[in-house]
């Protein structure tokens, strides 16, 4: 067990009734939006196209089991855990060994030649929700990819929704809500539309709705079964500067279900583990998309074989 995760488990167990204070608004390159309800039923249309055959259920080994993970929702990831994640993200030997890993749902061409930019830099637009287990597994690899191009000064723990009938309930992940990321190369815009209790949280702007319609709904490169009938946004969605779009989950949430942050992080350095194959594989494919946005910068990342992976 990672020492930093062990410390956070002990702290939560010592005061299990303590409410997590509301996180202060982030002042960062991560742009965030106001509250609006998103249709849960509509957003799960993508489930049918997600491949669920990746790795069986992983048994958690931490003292605090999966049922207790919600105690960490919205707590900031401490510096030690951030350093571990960053070390994994920047381990080129590990990344090259994993390559594309077990990724089965790669990005699609955006279908437009119009670049997506903000703050004078290529923009990555992410739209998801805290309850969404497919967003939960996508964020793991996405965060590792982003760490290769910039830094999170704040990142927060999150667990996916646990409503009756929910798939992969309570999966450990992170949230971009009230998190903070900066980069000299890219601009990150994130929208977490609902909490993990299915209440409104943030809303896409009209412009972001239009972007989604252009690069997913009206994009012939994206198969119809990855789109919402009659319009609407399906989770998870990542637009890599209008170069390419992630319109389905890249891997199955089964790899993080009934697991813990510490256990997942501990297994990522093993390139043959299901966790590394899914999460680092996702990070590598996402890195190749970002390198296409940045013109191959930084060279220390984009010149590596793992940054040229395609599926």
N, C-alpha and C positions, 0 to 999 in steps of 0.2 A: 504494500500500500504506500502511495506517495505520502511523505511526511506532512506536506501542506494540506492534502485532503484529509489525512487522519486528524490534524488539528481542527479542521472545520467540522468534522463529524463530532469530535469531542465537545466542541463549543456548542453545537446545536443540541446535543444530547443533554448537556448540562442545564440548558434552559429551553426545553421543547415548547413551552407555551409562549415564548417571547415573539412578539410580532415583528416581522421584518419591516423596518421603516421605509417609507416611500423614498425611492432614489431621486436625487436631485437631477434636474435636466442637464443633459450633457452639452458642453460647448465644444463642438468638434466638427470635423469634416463629414460626419455622418448626419445627413439631413433627415429630420423626422417630422411626422405629420400628426394632425389632430384626430379625434375619435370618430369612428363610424362603424356601423354594424356590417359584417360580411356574412353571406349565406354559407353556413357550414355544409348543408346538403350540396349546394352548387360546387363548393370547393373540393369535394371529394370525388368528383368525376374522374380525376386522374388516377384513382386507386387501381382501376382496372388495367392500366398500362404499366404499372410498376411491377417489376419482377420480384416476387417474394421468396424465391428459392435460395437466396444467399444465406449461408451459415445458419445453423439452428440457434435456438435460444441459448444465450450465454448466462451462466449462473453467476450472480454477484458474490464477491468474496469479502466485501467490506462489512464491518460490524453493523453499520447502519444500512439496513437492507433497502431495496427499491421503494417499499411502502413509506420510508422515512425521507426520501429524497426531496420531497416538496418543501421541506424545511429550508432548503437552500435557495428556493426561487427568489430571484432578484438580488441575491447577495453578490457582491463583486468577487470575481476570481482573484485570489491574492497573487502577489508578485512571484512567489515560488512556482505556483502552478502555471502562471503565464510564461515564466522562463522555460518550464518543461515543454509547453506547447510550442514555443518559439524555437527551441532547440530541435525538436522533432521536425518542424516545418523547414528549417534550414539545413537539415542533414541530407546533403546531396547523395551520399552513398546509399542511404536508406531509400530515398525517393527513386533513385535509378533502379534499385532492386525491385521495387514494387511496380513501377511503370504504370500501366492502366489498371492494374489490380483487378478487382471483381466488378468494376463499374459496368452497368448494363443499360443505363439510360443517359447517353451522352447529349451534349448540346446540339441544337439544330442551327443551320444558317438562318440569319435574321430575315432574309428576304428583302432587305433595303440597303441602299448605298448611303443613306443619310446617317452621319455619325451622331452618337449621343454623347454630349459633353456637358460639363458644368464646372464652374470655377476655373475655366481655362484648361481643363484636363479631361481625358476620356472618362466617362461616367459608367459605373456599374450600378444598376438599379435592381434592388432585391425587394420582393413583396412576399410575405408569408404571414404566419400567425403562430403565437406561442403554443396553442393547443395541438397543432398539426404535427403528427409523428413523422411525416415525410419531410417536413421542413426541419424537424429535429435532427435527423440523420444527415441531411444536406448541409446544415450549418457546420458540422464538425469539419468536413473537408474544405468547405468554403473558407472558414476561418484560417485554417492552415495555409491555404493559397494566399489569402490576403496578407498574412504575416510575412510573405516573401516579397511584398511590395510596399509595406508600411508597418505601422505599429498600432496596437490597441493600448490606449492608456487606461481604459476601463472596459471590462467585459463581464457580463453577469450570467450566473447560473440560471437554468430554467428546466422544468420538466414538462413533458407534453400532457395533453388533457386526459382525464380519467373518468369521463362520463360513462354511464352504462352503455355498453355496446361499442365503445371506442376501441380502435385497433392499436396495439402496441402502447397501452396506456402507461403514463408515468415514465416515459423514456428520458434519460438524462441528456441534456443538451445545453445550449446557451441561448441568450436572446440579444438581439441588436437594440432593443428598446432601452434607452438611457445608457447605452454603451458609447464608447468614444474611439474613433479610428482616424488616423491621419496618414497621408502619403504625399510625396512630391510628384508621384507619377499618375495616380488615379484619384478620382472622386467617388466616394461610396455613398449612395443614397439608399436608406432602408425604411421599409414600412412593415411593421408588425400589426396586422389589422385587428386581431383579437387576442385577449389574454388566454391563459390556459384554462380559464373557467368560462370561456366562450362569450365574454362580454366585450363590447367595442373598445378598441384601444387607439388605433391610428387609421388614417384613410389616405388612399392615393389621391393626388391632385388630378384635376381634369386632364392635364398634360400627360401624367403617368398612366391614366386610364387609356388615353389615346395611343401611347407607346405600346401598351400591352395589346390593344386591338390590332395594331399594325404588325407587330412582330410575332404574335401568336394567333389570335382569332382569324386574321386575314392573311396569314402566312401559309402558302401551299407546302412549305417545307415541313411544317408541323402536322403530324397526322391528326385526323378528326377526333380520334378517341382520346387525345390529350387536350381537347378543347371543351369548354362549357357550352352545351347546347343553348342557343339563344343569347349568348354573350355572358360576360362576367369573368372574373379572375380566378384561376385555379392555382393552388399552391403545390409546391414552391415554384417561384418564378425568379429567374436571374437573367437580366439583360446585360451582356458584356459589351457595352458601348455600341450596341446595334450591329456588332460583328457577328454574334451568335447569341442564342437564348437557351436557357435551361427551362424546359416546360414540363418536366416530370422529375420525380426523385431519381437521382443517379444510381442509388443502391437501395436495398431493402432496409427498413428500420429494425429488422430482426437482429442486426448486428449490435445494436445498442440497447435493445429491449431487455429488461430484467438484468441490467448491468449498472455500473456506477461510473462516475467520472474518473475516479482514481484507478479503477480496474482497466478502463479503456485506455487511459494515458499510459499505464504500465505495459500494456500489450502492443502499443503502436511501434515501439522500436524493433519488434520482431516482424520482419517483412512478410513472413508466411502466415501470420495470424489473421483470422477473419477480419479483425478490427483494422489492421494495417492495410489489408487488401481493399477493403471498402473505403476507408476514410482517406488514406494517403493516395489511393488510386483516384478518388474524387478530386483531391487537392491537385494532383498532377494534371488531370484533364482540364480543370478550371485554370490552372496556371498557364497552360498552353493558350487558352482563350484570352487571358489577360496580356500575355506577351504579344499577341496579335494586335491588341489595343495600344500598347505602349511602344510599338516599333522595336521590340526586342530588348527593352530595358527593364531592369538592369541586366547587363550581359552575364553577370555572375549567376543569375537564375535562368535567363532565357536561352543561354547557350548550352544548357545541360540537356542530355537526352530525355529526361523526364518531362521537360517543358515542351517537347515536340510530340508528345503522345497523342494519338487520335484513336478513337474507338470505332 
